[in-house]
Amino acid sequence: MTPRDVSGDDSRWSDLDRPPLNAAALRRGLVREGGLWSGIEVVTRTGSTNSDLVARAAAGKAAEGAVLVAEEQSAGRGRLDRQWTAPPRSGLFFSVLLTPGDVPVARWGWLPLLTGVAVATGLSRAAGVDTALKWPNDLLVTVGGEERKAGGILAERAGEGGVVVGVGINVTLREDELPVPTAGSLALAGAVSTDRDTLLRAVLRSLEEWYDRWRAAAGDPTVSGLQETYAAGCATLGRTVRAELPGDRSLVGEAVAVDGDGRLVIATEEGVQQPVGAGDIVHLRPA
């Protein structure tokens, strides 16, 4: 699907509670000489910002720091190709292109976790919402005393030297619009602001700060402070969890740490500490 530029959409004010993003203001506030963000494009609707930006990067049509934002995605994806859909202008759905060539590829696995820290930090500042991170890539908020997923992150390789990181955040979704009962939004969590321009600027500034810090440390999660900060904000640690692993295997135990490779370490009842690098994590309620 070809993205449609916001400026050509006559229906952009169809929901007055959800005004469109101001692309020109976002560029003025974020694109600067010497900064990370090289360009910001806002489109009305597309299939997936990640797919679009990966294709552009592969074709040599996107530079590091390119940001692609969609007011609506018809084929947004989460991990394991799960579909992510939401009403137009009800959230922030964007992808960024990063080319951390000076960081060893073995450390690139930290990029989704870094993005989680940056998103949580930016939303805390701008929305005043306490957020938590579910390993490896979910953003949790509390609604009515319950943990709910309000956002997710998906990283994909883009050519030899690039990574496209996609972020989806439910901002103004109402209870009757939630795709599943376990979903949430910033509005339902009591956000002091749901102005998407303000929220996006805060998140991208936070992402630039953390990315610069991580690159300056050659991707070292300890030196950059990333490992410690992620662990401090991770709701998975200290919980009994079930890891659903490739090959229809599962592992149950206590999530005790995030190791230097960004893997979740699970201590089983047999006393074995097993690092998990990929898989679905289910937070189990206490017995």
N, C-alpha and C positions, 0 to 999 in steps of 0.2 A: 504494500500500500504506500502511495506517495504522500509524504507529510504535506499538510496544507498550512500555509502561513496564517498566523492569527489575524493579520491586518485585512485578510480577504473574507473573513467570516461574518456575515450579516447577523447571525444569531448569537453573537458572543455575549449579549446582555440578556439572554433569555432567562437566566436565573440571577436576579439582582442581588441575592444573598451571596452569590459566588462570582464576583467580578473577575475578568481575565487578568492575567499577569501583564505587567508593563515591561515589555522586553527592552525598550529604550532605556528606561530607568535602571533596570538590572544591569545593562551593559555599562552605563555611566558609573554605577556604584561598584562594579566588580572587575571590569577589564581595565588594567593599567599596565604601563610599561614596567617590566621587571617582575610582574606578578604571575601567578600560575594560570589564571583564566585568560585564554586567548580570544574567545568568542562565545557569545551566548545566543542561541536561537530558540525561539518559542514557536511551536506549531500547534494548530488547533487540535489535530487528531492524527494519529499514526498507529501502526500495528504495535511496534515495540521500539522505544528509543534505543535500547541496547542493540537490537538487530540493525537499526539504521546507522548507528555510530560505528559499529563493527565494520559494516560494509563500506562506510566512508573512509575509515582508517585503512582498510585493505586496499582501497583504490587510491590511496595517497591524497585524499580530499579533506583530511582533518588533521590538525596539529595538536600537540599536547595542550591540554587545558581547554579543549573544545567542550562546550556544554550544550546538550540538546534536551529541551524541556517540552513535554506534551501536555496540553490541557486535558486530553483524553487519550487512553490507549485501548485499542480493540483487541490486542493480542499480547498484553503485558505478561511477562513470565516471572515466576519465582524459581526457587530451587526445584530440581527434579521436574522442570517444565510445567509446574503448576500454573494455572492461569490466574492473572491478577486483573480484576476489572473494578471500575468504580464510576460513578456519575461524572460527567464533565465538570472540571474545575473544582472538584471536591477534595483534591489532594495535590501533592507534589510528586510528579513522575518525571524523573530526569536521569540522564546518563552523562558521564564525564570520561574523557580519554586521558589516560596517564601513560607516560613512557619513562619509567624509572630505570633508565639504562645504566646508571651508576650504582644500582643496588643489585646484589647477586640474585639471580632468578629464584634460588631456593628460598629467599625471603619474601617473594611476591605474594605468597599465601597469606601474609599479614594484611594485605590491602582491604579485603572485606571487613576484617576486624577493626582496622584503622578507621574505615569509613563509619562503622557503627559507633565508635567512640566520638568521632567528629559530629555525626548527626545528633547523638544524644546530648553532647555538649552544646551544640548550636540551638537545639530546641529548648534546652533548659534555660538558656539565656533569653531567648526571644519569646517563648511561649509560656515559660514559668511552669512547665510540666515536669514532674519527676519521671524519668524514663529509665528503663533497665534493658540490658542486652541479654538475649537468649542465644547461647552459642549455636551455630556460628554467625548468624546473620539476621536475627529478628529483633525488632524494637518493640518493647513491651510498655504499656501504660496501665494504670490502675483505674478501673471503672466500677463503681459500686462495690469496692473492696475486692474485686477480682482482677487477676492479671489477664490482659487481653493484648493481642498482637495489633499494633498500629502501623507497622512498617516492616519492610524487608529490603535486603541488599543482594544483588547478584553480580558477580564479577566474571568476565569472560575475556580470554585472550583475543587480541586483535592484531593479527599478523605476527611477525617475529618479535617485535620489541614493544608492543603496546598491551594495555589492559583497559577494557571498558568496564566501568563500575556503574551499575544502575541502582537507583534508589526509588522506592515507592513509599509514600507516607500518607496515611489517611488523615486529612485535616478537619473537614467539616461534615464528615459522614454522620448522618443521624441514625438512631437506633433501628428505624424501619428500613434503612438502606444497607445495613451490614450484610455482607455475603454469607457469613456464618456467625453463630452466637459468640464464638470465641474472638471475634474481631472487635477492634475498638478504633477510636479516633482521638485526635488532640482535643476536639470540642467536647466529646463525651468525658474526657479526663479532666475537664475544667481549665483548659488553656486560657490564659489572660489575653492572648492575641491569636487570632486565626487569619491574620493578614498574610497571605501566601507570599507576597513580595518580600515582606520583612523576614519571614521564616526562611525563605530560600537564600536570601543574602546572608543570614546568620549561619546557615548550614554550610554554604560554600566557603565563607570566610574561615569557619572552623576547620573544614576539610583542608583548605590551603595551609593553615597553621600546622596541623598534624602531619600532613604530607611533607612539608618542608623540614619539619623536625626529624621525621623518619629518614628522609633522604640524607640529611646532614649527618646522621649516625650510620650511614651505609646500610640502612634497613635493620639495624640491630634493635630488637624490641626492648631490650633492657636499658641500653644507653639512652634511647629516645624517650623512655618512660611509658611506652605504649603497652607493654605487657602488664605492668603494674596498674595502669589506669583502666585497662580493659577488665582485669580481674576484679578491680574495686567496683565496677559497674555491672558485673555479670551476674544475673539472677540465677544462672544455672549452677554456679559453684555452691557447694554445701547442700545441694539437693540430691535426693534419690532420683535417678533418671533411668530411662530405657533408651539405649542407642539402637536404632534400627539400621543395620549395616547392609552393605551390598551382599547379594547372594542369599537374601532372605534369612540372614542371621540377626541375632539381637544380643545385647549385653546390658545387664542390669547392675547398678551399683551406685556409689556416691561419686558425684563429680567433685574432684578434689583440687584440680589445678588446670591452668592453661599453660602448656609447656613452651619452650623457646621456639618451636616450630608452629605455634598457634593451634596445636592439637588439644582436644579436651582429654584430660586424664581421668579415667573412671576406676575407682577402687571397688573390686568385687568382694562378695562375701568370702571368697577363698583367699583373700589377702593379696590378690594380684592387682597391680596398677597397670591398666591397659590404656595406652594413648589411642584416641580415635581421631582420624584426620578427615573423615567424610562420613556422613550419615545423618539420619533424622533423629533429633533428640526430643524425647517426651518427658516433661516434668511430671513425676509421679507424686500424687498426694501422699502425705505421711500415713502410715498404716494405723 
